[in-house]
Amino acid sequence: MDGDDAAFGELVRRRQGALRNLFRRLSRDAALADDLAQQAFVLAWKSIRTLKSPAAFGGGLRRLAVNCWLQQARAAARKQEWSFGEEALLERQGDLSAAGSTMADSTVAESSVAARLDLDAALATLPPDARLCVVLAYSEGMSHAEISESTAIPLGTVKSHIARGAARLRDILQAYGGHHAR
C-alpha cells in the first residue's frame, strides 16, 4: 500500500497545479478552487482501482473535476449564492479607466496580470455552463466532443456555449480598450 500511496502522491504533485488553476478560472475563488481540487483528488483516489489504463488517469481526473464543478455550480444556483452580474465588471472597467495613464507606464508583466484579471472578470459574467465550456475549450484545449462527453451537455449546446461565450468575451474585452481582444 505504501507504493500505491507514493505513486498517487506523485500523480497529485504533477497535476495539482493545473487542476487548481482550472478551478480558479471557473470559480474566481482560490479557497473554493483548492477545496474542489482536493475533492476531485479524493474521488480519483477512491476510484483508482477501476482505472483500466494508467494513461487514462489524466482524462479520468478531468472528468471528475468537471463533475465536481458542475455539482458545486448547481448547488450554488439552487441556493442563489452566485451573482454573476456585471456590477463587478463595471467597477473593474472604472478602475481601469482611472488607472489608464498608470497602465501605459506599467511593465509587460503587469500588463499580462491585468489582462488575466480582465479575462477573469469577463468570464465571471458568463453563465456557469457557458463559462465551463469556454474554459475547457480554450484553457484546457478540449475538443467540443470531449467537453460534451465530460459534462453530459449535448454537443450542439457545447458549441453554442463556446460560440456565444467567446463572442461575449470579445465584446467585454473590447470595452476595456480593445488591447486584449483579438
N, C-alpha and C positions, 0 to 999 in steps of 0.2 A: 504494500500500500504506500510505503514511503516513496517509491519510484513514481507511482501514479501522482502523488501529491507534488513532487518536484517537477514532473513533466507538465502538470496542469498549471503550476505556478509560473513556469516558463511561458506557456501559452498566454496566460494573463499578462505577464510582463510585456510580451511582444505586442499584444493587441489592445491593451487598456487605453493607451493614449488616443488611438484612432476612434475607439468606441466612445470614450468620454467626449471627444470633440464632436462626434456625430450628435450625441445627446445635448451638448451645449448649443449647437447650432439650431437644434429643434426646439429646445426649451428656453434658451436665453437665461438659464438659472444654473449656476455652477454646482450648487448643492444638489439640486434635483438631478442634474446630469450624472453626478457621481453616484447617487442612490440608484438611478436606473441602470447604470453600467454595472454596479455591484449586483443588482437583481438579475441582469442578463447573465453574468458570470456564474451566479449561483444556479440558475436554471441550466446553464451549459454543463456545470459540474454534475448536476443530478441526472442529466440525460446523456452523458458522455459514453456510457456503456452501449447505448443504442446506435452510436455513430458507426456507419458501415465502412468509412474510409477516413483515415487521418487527414487527407487532403480536403475533405468536406467540412472540416471544423470551421473555417472562416465563413463559409456560406451559412452554415447552421447557426453560428453565433450571430450573424447579421439578421437572420430571420427571427431569432429570439429577441434581439434588440428592437426590431421593428414591432414585434408583438408587445414588448414592454412599453414602448412609446404609445402604441395605439390604446392599450389598456389605461395608461395614465391620462391620455388626452380625452378618452371617453369618460373616465371618472371625473375629470375636471370639468368637462362640459356639463355633465349631469349636475354638478354642484355649482355651476356658473362661477367658478373661481377664476377662469381665464378671461381676461379682457383684451381682445386683440384689436382694439380700436386704434385710431390714428392719432390720438392725443399725444402719445409719447413720440411718435414720428414727427408731428408738427413742432413739438417742443425741441426735438433734436435739430430740425431744419432751422428754427430760430437761433439755436446755439451756433450752428454752422455759419449762418449769415452774420451774426455778431462777431464771429471769430474769423471772418473772411481774410482780413489782412494778416492775421497771425498764421493762418493756414498757408498763405503764399510764401511765408518765410520758413515754414517747417521743413524738416528733413524728409527724405524719401521714406524712411522707416515710419515716421509719424504719419505721413500721408497714407501709407499702407494700413496702419492701425485705424485711421479714420475711415478709410474705405471699407474695412471689415466691419466697423461699428455701424456704418451706414447700411451695409448689406444686412446685418443682423436686425437692425430696426425695421428695414423694409420687409424682411422675411416674417417678422412678427405680425405684420398686417395681413398676411395670408391666412386663410382658414387652416386649421391643423392638418387635414388630409392633403390639401394642396401644398402646404409647406413641406410635409413629409415627402411627397413625390418629387418636388423640386430639389430638396436637399439630397435625396437618394440618387437622383439623376445627375446632378452637377457636382456635388461634393464626393459622393461615393462612386460615381461612374457606372451606376447600374443601368441596364437597358430597360426599356419600357416593360418588356415581358418579365424581366426579373423583379421589377418593382411590383407588377401585378401579382406575380406568384407569391412574393414575400408579404404583401399587405392584404391579399384577398380583395383588392379593389379591381373591378373589371378593367381590362386593357384600354378600352376606349375612354374610360373615366380617367385613368392614369395619364393618357395622352392629353386630355382636356385640361387636367390639373396642371400639367407641366407647361403646356402652351399658354394658358391664361395666367398662370403664376409667373412665368418668365416675362410675359408682356406687362403685367402689373409691376414687377420689379424694375423693368426698364423705365416705365413711366415715373415711378417713385424716384429712382436714382437720377433720372433726367432732371427732376425738380431740384435735386441737390446741386445742379450746375452742369450736369452732363459729363463731367470728367470721369465718372465711374461707369456710365452706361456705354454699351457698345452695340 
